[in-house]
């Protein structure tokens, strides 16, 4: 193993709490925007005549726009810092939300969705880049999990609350309201987040410009398939396909599906809250992220296979159990950041985020394409959903096999620094 690089400075606790809260508000809104298509899918499908492949492309368009910005985003974060970068990007998100509210055809919806994805693409990477320099390694692991928890809270808000507001505001009114909330979040960030001081020379020593050091990291490539299929697939299920499965396979009404998504995201919130509590303790005991991932992922495969086989009997609880079991892969992201120098934090995180959200796009659209393809061959609707999910299952198992087989050589770090270190 290679010893991860320590953080160079820390914020006072009260300041760190305020900074976390400011970024959490922004990430809450980005997650709400990310997941809202699952709740709105019946309404949008009816109004615009969308097929499964269209729905998958519309939801995936957010992640495609998100992915397009990741590589330049990493460079900008390392150079200009989280505050300046996230404020610039959020201005684009406001335009995307407004364009979605005004859309009158599928192509415009898709373009607005991509613009929104580009605009919120810094909402997680910006705080994680700041945490890499501002917080100790164990505090980074906790802050990462609790930031993901606020994302789950945003996804929770995208379910029943959105369903309740639909008769009052309509889906267009909801997006106008989200545009206004994004403007509010920009004001909070401008006031709360500290200025980004240039990296000290010691941090930049031996670190080349660009992404060369990230691409050379064997630990990064060890984690790539897990990020693409397992992490990306978890988000794809949570933000889209769990909803259509409930309606078109399990026979839920749209209101029942929204309630199911509410409880699913509530379970995810509790899971990330728990990870935030236990991660520092596990780090002190020398329990590495790769060890936890290796031990935890097989359960997710069993649960996914069970959901597929049960078919019409699989409701929200089955998908909640599956998504919760996959939260262990969230440890891959801070592990990649800790395995590289602080001066590379933005690039390391953004490069890995590109992997994750490219995976979300491919899984969301790919499942939709496969469902439509199987339906065109005469498969019943339930069997078409099962077949598409079975192909996804095979991809996840293959990515786990790569993770187990791919070797990363080196020296083991001290126990208190092991979480996030490169695996044997």
N, C-alpha and C positions, 0 to 999 in steps of 0.2 A: 504493500500500500504506500501511497504517497501522502505525506502529512498535509492537511489542508492549511491554507494560509489564514492566519488570524486577522481579525478586524483590527484596524489601527486606532480607532477612537470610539467613544461611546457618548451618547447624549445623556444628560441628567434625566432621571426617571419621569418627573412631571412633564418635561419637554417631549420626551419620547412618547408619552401617552397622548399628548395633544397632536403630535405629528401623526401617530398611528390613526387617531380618530379622524383627522382630516382626510387622509388617504382612504380610510375605510368607507367614508361617505361616498367618495368617488367610485370605489370598486363596487360598492353596493349598487349604484346606479348602472354601472357597466354590466354587472351580472344580471340585473333586471332586464336590460335591453337584450342581452344575450339569450335569455330563456323565454322571453315573452312570446316568441313565435309558436312554442308548444301549446300555450293556452289559446292563442289566437288562430291556430291552424284550422279549426272548423269554420270560423268566420271568414278568414281569408280564402280558404278553399272554395266556399260557397260563392263569395262575391266575385272572385277572379277566375273561377273554374279550374283550380289547380289540381293536377294529378300528383301522385306520390313523388315522382322525380322532380316536379316543380317545387313541391314543398321542401324536399331535401336540398335542392339548389338554393332556395330562398333562405333557409336556415343556415346552410353552409356558406352563403355569400358573405355573411357577417365574418365568418372565420377566414374566408379567402382574403377579404380586405384587411383583416387583422394580421394575417400572415405576411402580406406584401410589405408591411412597414417594419417588420421585426429586425432585419439586418441594419438598415440605417438607424433605427431607433436605438440599438445597442451602442453604436458609436456616439450618437448625440447624448445619450444618458451619461456615458463616461466623460464626455467633454464638457457638457453644459449643466449636468446635474438634473435631478428629478423634477424640481420645481418648474424651471423654464420649459422643459420638454413637455411635461404633462399639461401645462396650461395651453401651450400651442396646439397640442393634439385635441384637447377637449373642445376647442373652437370648431374643429372639423366635425366632432360628434354632434354638436348643436345643429350644424347645417344638415347632417345626415338624418337626425330625428325629424327636423322640419320637413325635409324632402320626402320622407316616408309618409308623414301626415298628409302631404299634398298629392301623393301618387295616385294615378288613375289607370295604370296598366301594370302588368307583371314586370316588364323590363324596367320601369321606373322604380317599382318596389325593390327589385334586385339591386339596382344601382345605388339607391338610398341605403339599403342594408349594407352594402360593401363600404360605403362612405362612413356609416356609423361604426362599423368594425374597425376601420382605419383610425377613427377619432378616439375610440376608447382603448386602443391597443397599448397605451402606456400606463393604464390604470393599475395594473399589477406590477409590471416591470419597474416602474418608477419607484414605488415604495421598497421593493425588494433590493433594488440597486442602492437606495439610501440606507436600508437596514444593514447591508453588507459592510458599510463603512461606519455607521452610527451605533450599531449594537454588537454585543458579544456573540460568539457563535451559538451558544445555547439559546440566547434571547432571539437570535435570528430564526431558529427553528420554531420557536413558540410564535413569534410574530407572523411567520409564513403561514402556519396552520390557522391562526386566528384571522388573518386576512382572508384566507379561503373560507373561513366560517362566515365572514361578512358577505362574501360572494354567495354563499348558500342562503343567507338571509335575503339577499336581493332576488335570488331565484324563487324563494318562498313568496316574496311579494309579487312575483310575476304570475302566480297561480290564482288562488281564490280572491285576493284583493283585486286583481285585474278583472276577474270574472264578475265581481260585484260592481265594479266601476263601469263596466261596458254599457249597461242600460242607461247610465247617467251621462257618460261622456262620449261613448263610441270609441272605436279603436283609433280614429284620427285625433280626437281630443286627448286621448291618453298620450299620444306621441308629442303633441304640443306641450302637455304638462311635463313630460320627461325632458324636453328641450329647455324649459324654464328651470327645472331642478339641476340640470347640468351647469347652467349659468351660475346658480347659487353655489354649487360645489367649487367652481372656479374661484369665486370670491373667498371661500373658506381656505382653499389651498394657498392662495396668494398671501393671506395673512398669517397662516400657521406654519408653513414649511420653511426651515432655515435655508440660508444661502449656501450654495455648493462651493466649497473652497477647492481650488485645484489640488490634484493629488500631489503628495509630497514625493520628492525624488525617489526615496526608498521604495515606494509603492510601484513606481514605473520601471524600476531597475530590471532589465532583462525582458521586458514586456514589449513585443513588437506592435506596431500599429496594425489596425484591421483585425481580422478574425483568425489569423494563422495559428495562434497559440490555442484557440478553441478547437479548430479542426484537427490539430495534432493530438488532442487529449484522448487517450484510449478510454478513459472513464466516460467521457462524453459519448463516444460511439457505443459503449456498452449499454448506455441508457436510452439510446435513440429509438429502437423498436418498441420498448415499453412506453415511451412518451407518445409515439405515433399511434399505436393501436390500443394499448390499455388505458393510458391517461386520456388520449383523444377520444377513445370509445366511451369512456365514462361520461365525458362532457356531452358527447353526441346523444347518448341515451337520456341523460338528465335534461338536456335542453331541447330535445325533439322527439326521438322515437319511442320513448316510454309513453308519451301522450297518444300518438296514433295507435300504438299497440292496444292501449286500454280501450279506445273507441272501436277500432276495426277488428280486433281479435277477441278481446274480453267482453265486448258489448256494452261498455260504459256509455252513458250520455256525456255530452261535452261538460256539463256541470260536475258530473261524477269524476270525469278525468281531471278537471281542474282541482278538485278536492284531493284526488290521488296524488297529483303532482305537488300539492301543498304538503302533504304528509311525507312524500319522498324527500323533498328538499328540507323539511324539518329534521328528518333523520340524518341527512348530510350535514346540516348545521351542527347537530350534536356530535357527529363523528369528528368533524374538524376541531370543535371545541375540546374534545377529549384528547386528540393528538397534541393540541397546544399545551395541555396540562402535563402529559406524560413525556413529551419529547426531551425536555431538559434532564429529567431523571434518567431516561434511557441513555442519553449521551454520557452522563456521568458514570454510568455502569459499563460503558464500552460497547453498548449494543449499536451496531452500525446500521445505517439506512439499507445497504444491500442485504444484510442478514434479515431485516424485517420484511423487505420486499420478497425475498426468496421464500420466507416462511408463510407470508400472508396471501400471495397471489393464487396458489392452488385452490383456496376456498372460493375465490371469485369464479374460477372455471367451473367448479361443481355447481354453483348457483346459477350461472348462465345456462349451462346445459339443462338444469332442472327447469328453468323458465321456458326454454325452447320446447322441451318434451311435453310439458304440461299445457302449452298452447293456450286455449281459451280459459283455462283455470288460473293462469298467471295474471294477477292484477297489480295494483300499485305496490303491495307489500313485497312481491317477488322482485320487482325492479328496484325497490328501495334497498332490499337486502343485497342485491348485486352491486349497486352503486356504492353503498357503504363499504362493502368488502374491498372495493377497488381504491378507496381513499388512501391505502398504503402507498400507492404509486405517487401520491403528492410529495412524498419524501425525496423523489428523484430531483426535483427542481432546486431546493436549497442545497442538496448534496453536490450538484454540478457547480453551483456558485462557490461553495466552500472549497472545492477541489482546485480552484484557480485563484490567482492573485486578486486582491481587492480592486486594482486598477482595471481588471478585465470583467468586473462584476456585471456591468450593463451588457457587454457583448456576450458573456457566457449565458446569462439569463435570457436574453433576447433570442440567441441562437437556439436554445432549447425550447423556448416558447414557440418559435417558428415550427419546430418539429411537432409540438403538441397540437397547435391549431391547424397545421396542415393535415394532421391526422383527423381532427374533428371534421374538417371539410370533406376529406376523402370518405370517412365512415358515414357521415350524414348523407352525402349525395350518393355514395356507392350503394348503401342499403336501399335508398329510394329507387335507383336504377334497377337493382336486382329484383325488387318487389314488382315493379312494372314489367320487367322482362319475364319473370315467372308467370305473372298473370296473363301476359300475351301468349304464353305457351299452353294456357288452359289450366294452370294450377288454381285450386281454390284459394281464396284470400288468406285464410289462416295458414295454409301450407306455404304460400308465397312468403309471408312474414317469417315463418319458421326457417325456410330455406335461406333467406337473406341473413338471418341471425346466425345460422349454422356456419355460413362462410366467414362471418365476423369472428365466431368462436375459434375457428381454425387459425385465423391470423393472430389472435391473442396468444394462443398456445405456442405458435411458432416464435413470437417475439419473446416469450418467457424462456424458450429453449435457447435462443441467442444469448439472452442475459446470463443464463447458467453456464454456457459454453465459453463465452468471450472472456479471456483472461486479461487481467491488469496486474502487472508485476510491480513490486516495490516494497518499501519498508513500512511496517505498521506504526501508526502514530500513537501517542499516549492515549489512554482510555478517555480522558475528558474531551479529546478532539476527534474521536473516531466517527461520530455520526457525520456523514458527508464526505468522509475520506474515500479514496479510491479503494475498491474492493480487491481482494486477492484474485 
